[in-house]
Amino acid sequence: PARRDGRTGRPTTTAKFNQTIQKTLQTLAAKPTDKRVRNRIKTMHTSSTRVLSQHIVRDPRLMRHQFTTHRGSIVASLIERHGDEDGLVSYVMSNFVSLVQEKGGCIAVLRILQHVSPVDRAAAFAQLRALPDMATHQYSNVV
């Protein structure tokens, strides 16, 4: 239950903030998420998106869902706003090969690689070159 202001009886700012984050997380887990949610996330206040990022990182199933169902646009937008403060880039780099083999992942990874150090980017591409079928794979050849 939301906390309410004792004087006005309305939900407190903190309660509204938590309700917004919870509603957004529930919507992100739905299949498919509509474009309004993606646009809402892109226009959220920085503190809200930071909390949202932390929740997404803690739920590997939700993180994977964002890359496979929504072309990673939400995660890429969060990374473009915050960098790797919340571990999103770390997740991408540790799952690089599997993400580039996904339809949505290969698109998002291109955006995310712009926010990775040159050393990490070179290491990621070395992983791809080490796998012989990556050059002909239907999605990873984009990267």
C-alpha positions in Angstrom: 0.0 0.0 0.0 1.2 3.5 -0.9 2.1 5.9 1.9 -0.2 8.8 2.2 0.3 12.3 3.3 -1.3 12.7 6.7 -2.6 16.2 6.0 -4.0 15.8 2.4 -4.5 12.0 2.2 -2.8 11.9 -1.2 0.1 9.5 -2.0 3.5 10.9 -1.0 6.1 11.8 -3.6 8.1 8.7 -2.6 5.0 6.5 -2.9 4.2 8.0 -6.4 7.8 7.4 -7.4 7.7 3.8 -6.3 4.3 3.2 -8.0 5.7 4.6 -11.3 8.7 2.4 -11.2 6.7 -0.7 -10.3 4.2 -0.1 -13.0 6.9 0.4 -15.6 8.7 -2.8 -14.5 5.4 -4.7 -14.8 4.9 -3.3 -18.3 8.4 -4.1 -19.3 7.9 -7.7 -18.4 4.7 -7.9 -20.6 4.9 -9.2 -24.1 5.0 -7.1 -26.1 5.6 -3.7 -24.5 4.0 -0.9 -26.5 5.9 2.1 -27.8 4.3 4.4 -25.3 6.2 2.7 -22.5 9.5 3.0 -24.4 8.8 6.7 -24.9 7.9 7.2 -21.3 11.1 5.6 -20.2 13.1 7.8 -22.6 11.5 10.9 -21.1 11.7 9.9 -17.4 13.6 11.9 -14.9 17.2 10.8 -14.3 16.6 9.5 -10.8 13.7 7.3 -12.1 15.7 5.8 -14.9 18.6 5.1 -12.6 16.3 3.1 -10.2 14.7 1.4 -13.2 18.2 0.4 -14.5 19.1 -1.1 -11.1 15.9 -3.2 -11.1 16.4 -4.4 -14.7 20.0 -5.4 -13.9 18.9 -7.5 -10.9 16.5 -9.5 -13.0 18.4 -11.5 -15.7 15.1 -12.7 -17.2 13.8 -9.2 -17.7 17.1 -8.0 -19.1 17.2 -10.8 -21.6 13.6 -10.1 -22.5 14.5 -6.5 -23.3 17.1 -7.6 -25.8 15.1 -10.3 -27.5 11.7 -8.8 -27.7 12.3 -5.0 -27.9 15.5 -4.8 -29.8 17.2 -3.5 -26.8 16.1 0.1 -27.4 15.2 0.6 -23.7 18.5 -0.8 -22.4 20.4 1.1 -25.0 18.6 4.3 -24.1 19.4 3.8 -20.4 23.1 3.2 -21.2 23.2 6.3 -23.3 21.9 8.3 -20.4 23.8 6.7 -17.5 26.8 4.8 -19.0 27.7 1.8 -16.9 26.8 3.2 -13.5 24.2 0.4 -13.0 26.0 -2.5 -14.6 24.1 -2.6 -17.8 27.2 -2.4 -20.0 28.8 -5.1 -17.9 25.9 -7.3 -18.6 26.1 -6.7 -22.3 29.8 -7.3 -22.4 29.6 -10.5 -20.4 26.8 -11.8 -22.7 28.2 -10.2 -25.9 28.3 -13.3 -28.1 24.8 -14.5 -27.3 23.3 -11.0 -27.6 24.7 -10.4 -31.0 23.1 -13.6 -32.2 19.6 -12.3 -31.3 17.6 -10.1 -33.6 17.1 -7.4 -31.1 20.5 -7.8 -29.4 22.6 -7.1 -32.5 20.8 -3.8 -33.0 21.2 -2.7 -29.4 24.8 -3.8 -29.2 25.8 -1.5 -32.0 24.4 1.5 -30.0 25.9 0.2 -26.7 29.4 -0.3 -28.1 29.8 3.4 -28.5 29.8 3.6 -24.7 32.5 1.0 -24.2 36.2 1.5 -23.8 38.3 0.8 -26.9 40.0 -2.1 -25.1 36.7 -3.7 -24.2 35.4 -3.2 -27.7 38.4 -4.9 -29.2 38.0 -7.8 -26.8 34.4 -8.2 -27.8 35.2 -8.2 -31.5 38.0 -10.7 -30.9 35.4 -13.0 -29.3 33.3 -12.8 -32.5 36.3 -13.4 -34.8 37.2 -16.5 -32.8 33.9 -18.2 -33.7 33.9 -19.3 -37.4 30.1 -19.2 -38.0 29.7 -15.6 -36.8 30.5 -14.1 -40.2 27.6 -15.9 -41.8 25.1 -15.8 -38.9 21.9 -14.0 -39.8 22.3 -11.4 -37.0 25.8 -11.3 -35.7 27.2 -10.4 -39.1 25.6 -7.0 -38.6 28.0 -6.3 -35.7 
